[in-house]
Amino acid sequence: MPEEWSAGRTARATSFSLHDFIAPALHHSITPLFVAMSSDAQIVVKDLRLAYGRKEVIHGISFDIQRNEIFGVIGPSQSGKTSLLRCLNRTIDFTPEARVSGAIQVDGEDVRRVKDVFALRRKIGMVAPLPVGLPTSIYDNVAFAPRCAGMSRKDQLDEIVEQCLRQAALWDEVKDRLDSLGTKLSGGQQQRLTIARALSHQPQILCLDEFSIAIDPVTTMRIEAVLKELRKDMTIILVTNLTQQARRLADRTMFLWNGEIVELGPSEVIFSEHPANRKTYEYVNGIFG
């Protein structure tokens, strides 16, 4: 019987909540997919199952993610993509009715056995679909995490703030108004500020959940260029409904549908005329989804 972990044990300690995607009620037949594991993987997921109450939304999936790769996750809404990310950095803890079984290992350590959850979430940064800015200045938005970690020297904070804003392609637009409220920025700028704040944790893994949903195409392309540079320093997990975005960015792409892996492979195969599964071709080409 698989070991099970109740997220509700830690949820009682906080009032924080997040929105969840619920798996669609309409079920389809999917041929079980065997995914070979690599010994060089930074993240290894084995037989992961997630249920909200009695409803299971992720059905025993297994896969790995290589260090410093951009790993794309595509699929229709309510396929379990966001829930999967929340399992990785244990923000699923905030949902009392969530039940997780199986194993998620990051650098060989099971995330469910990590005692310092805050350190885990610094290691695995998260950028939400819509920008969530702190009601403080642009500078303080980025400096918040380093200060919480004990950094107080202004010269060090200045360096981190500039570095993160540059990495998020925002520095040139805000360098002369760092004392202005971050919430006064445009939607695209706020999303890049959110990315800069995530980078201030110095994560080893960066999860982006539909980061471009609220920003214009030009800004999206700028951030995509940034992500290609960031992969030199970290692993990136890109959840997106934009299949062409995954095609442009991801080294490998996983097609998740109704909580199951339909196909996982090199992006040039997933987005080709002849992927391994016909459903992949139909989804990528807009026939359904």
Rosetta blueprint (number, residue, H / E / L):
1 M L
2 P L
3 E L
4 E E
5 W E
6 S E
7 A L
8 G H
9 R H
10 T H
11 A H
12 R L
13 A L
14 T L
15 S L
16 F L
17 S L
18 L L
19 H L
20 D L
21 F L
22 I L
23 A L
24 P L
25 A L
26 L L
27 H L
28 H L
29 S L
30 I L
31 T L
32 P L
33 L L
34 F L
35 V L
36 A L
37 M L
38 S L
39 S L
40 D L
41 A E
42 Q E
43 I E
44 V E
45 V E
46 K E
47 D E
48 L E
49 R E
50 L E
51 A E
52 Y E
53 G L
54 R L
55 K E
56 E E
57 V E
58 I E
59 H E
60 G E
61 I E
62 S E
63 F E
64 D E
65 I E
66 Q E
67 R L
68 N L
69 E L
70 I E
71 F E
72 G E
73 V E
74 I E
75 G L
76 P L
77 S L
78 Q L
79 S L
80 G L
81 K H
82 T H
83 S H
84 L H
85 L H
86 R H
87 C H
88 L H
89 N L
90 R L
91 T H
92 I H
93 D H
94 F H
95 T L
96 P L
97 E L
98 A E
99 R E
100 V E
101 S E
102 G E
103 A E
104 I E
105 Q E
106 V E
107 D L
108 G L
109 E E
110 D E
111 V H
112 R H
113 R H
114 V L
115 K L
116 D L
117 V H
118 F H
119 A H
120 L H
121 R H
122 R H
123 K H
124 I E
125 G E
126 M E
127 V E
128 A L
129 P L
130 L L
131 P L
132 V L
133 G L
134 L L
135 P L
136 T L
137 S E
138 I H
139 Y H
140 D H
141 N H
142 V H
143 A H
144 F H
145 A H
146 P H
147 R H
148 C H
149 A L
150 G L
151 M L
152 S L
153 R L
154 K H
155 D H
156 Q H
157 L H
158 D H
159 E H
160 I H
161 V H
162 E H
163 Q H
164 C H
165 L H
166 R H
167 Q H
168 A L
169 A L
170 L L
171 W H
172 D H
173 E H
174 V H
175 K L
176 D L
177 R L
178 L L
179 D L
180 S L
181 L E
182 G H
183 T H
184 K H
185 L L
186 S L
187 G H
188 G H
189 Q H
190 Q H
191 Q H
192 R H
193 L H
194 T H
195 I H
196 A H
197 R H
198 A H
199 L H
200 S L
201 H L
202 Q L
203 P L
204 Q L
205 I E
206 L E
207 C E
208 L E
209 D E
210 E L
211 F L
212 S L
213 I L
214 A L
215 I L
216 D L
217 P H
218 V H
219 T H
220 T H
221 M H
222 R H
223 I H
224 E H
225 A H
226 V H
227 L H
228 K H
229 E H
230 L H
231 R L
232 K L
233 D L
234 M L
235 T E
236 I E
237 I E
238 L E
239 V E
240 T L
241 N L
242 L L
243 T H
244 Q H
245 Q H
246 A H
247 R H
248 R H
249 L H
250 A L
251 D L
252 R E
253 T E
254 M E
255 F E
256 L E
257 W E
258 N L
259 G L
260 E E
261 I E
262 V E
263 E E
264 L E
265 G E
266 P E
267 S H
268 E H
269 V H
270 I H
271 F L
272 S L
273 E L
274 H L
275 P L
276 A L
277 N L
278 R H
279 K H
280 T H
281 Y H
282 E H
283 Y H
284 V H
285 N L
286 G L
287 I L
288 F L
289 G L
